[in-house]
Amino acid sequence: MTTDPPTRPLTRLAGRRGTRVPARAQIMGWLLLVLVLVLLTVIVIVREYLHDEMDRRVNDSLEQEAKEFVAFAERGRDPVSGMMLAHPGDLLRNYLGHQYPDTEEALIGAWPAAGGLGVVSQEQTEPIKAVAHDRAVLQRIIDAPEAHGVLDTAAGPVHWVKVRAETAQGGGAWFVIEHHVAAETAEVDRSVRVLLLVSALGVVLAALISWVVAGLILAPVRAVRQTAAEITEHDLTRRIPVEGRDDIAALADQFNAMLDRLEDAFRIQRQFVDDAGHELRTPITIVRGNLELLGVDPAERDEVVRLCTDELDRMTRIVNDLLVLAKADRPDFVSPATVSLAELTSDIDAKVRSLGDRRWVLSEIGEGEFALDGQRITQAMVQLAQNAVQHTPEGSTIRIGSAVGDGTIELWVSDEGPGVDPAEVEKIFERFTHGNGRKGGAGLGLAIVRAIADAHHGRVLVRSSPGTGVTFRLELPATTTGDV
């Protein structure tokens, strides 16, 4: 026979899925990750922009030099003497003699000559001069099919532009402009390194700030966790201080509300257990004692059965009353609906007349329709009437009635019994309590009446003095259906 594997360990494992990294570290980590990605993207974009800007500036400078030479070659004259410059070498030497290249530029003129190329150049620094006088580099530029390009040399990358011009004596002349970009590239790289350093410092500062801020934000969450860890079945009084109006404050507020509900639930549970243990112990003892002494005599057996049945009935009533009180704090304890006060009063009058041989008087009937739980109100009024029957002799008068006051509904039960001492008015509404010699029942009836009044946001009033009877009055808000 096969059995299904237990599911509890799987459930426990499923509940433990996730990372063990603290939430504070996760928040800081994600913020830093986003920040680093943004900064790297910015650095890459800035680096590309600076390099493109450098290339554009260099190319514009080279194009400008080339245009100036083309304009000079088209005129073909010495700008000072006005003489024609027919030979390529004369043209190039005359032009370069009037030029002042930038620090990183080399202006080179080349023309065909016996035994090779004739070369003349203008430059300001020795490294650039070395490249400008390198015939192999110059030949590669002249032989290139393009009019411009970039060439790697011993002094670093060189941007170049070449222009060919024809002179009157024939033969071509090449004018070459070289621009060494090593220094400018180094400047761009320095700017990028500075940006990287500043970004790194920013990341460190952001890490510190995010760690502190995440700690401040998560402080109420830690308080919730610590409070939850300190709560036990015997101590549900701990609460979390709520400050602010953000989501964390709302979480703490909801957690406190949950603790309120738990505390009420445990209080009701403990009270139910205490009350049941306290009140049921006596009838159980009576039943057990009678059963232990049960003899064989039929009359004695019948008497024992009657006593035990009576005690069991009393236990049943106690348990039912305790269940009603246990439900009193639940939101569904009462279910208000539109009720006619006149019909409700008449129904209550008809039901209580069977409780005992008394002179029942319906003294007044209120008019109107209100939002009430008719069954609970009937339960409270019947309980008050039962209480009046228990404490009055046969034939005495018990009055019931209802009325509508200024924003309130009143229902009452009056008897001619021994009354209640004003000092004991609050005491008689406690559980298992009887006031001023009023006996009978388990002492839960008036507690149920007060619970029903409280659930309707009303109250129970007592008007009495010893020996003159007592009036119990339910005073409830006159709520209509639209206000519920």
Disulfide bonds with the S-S distance in Angstrom:
none
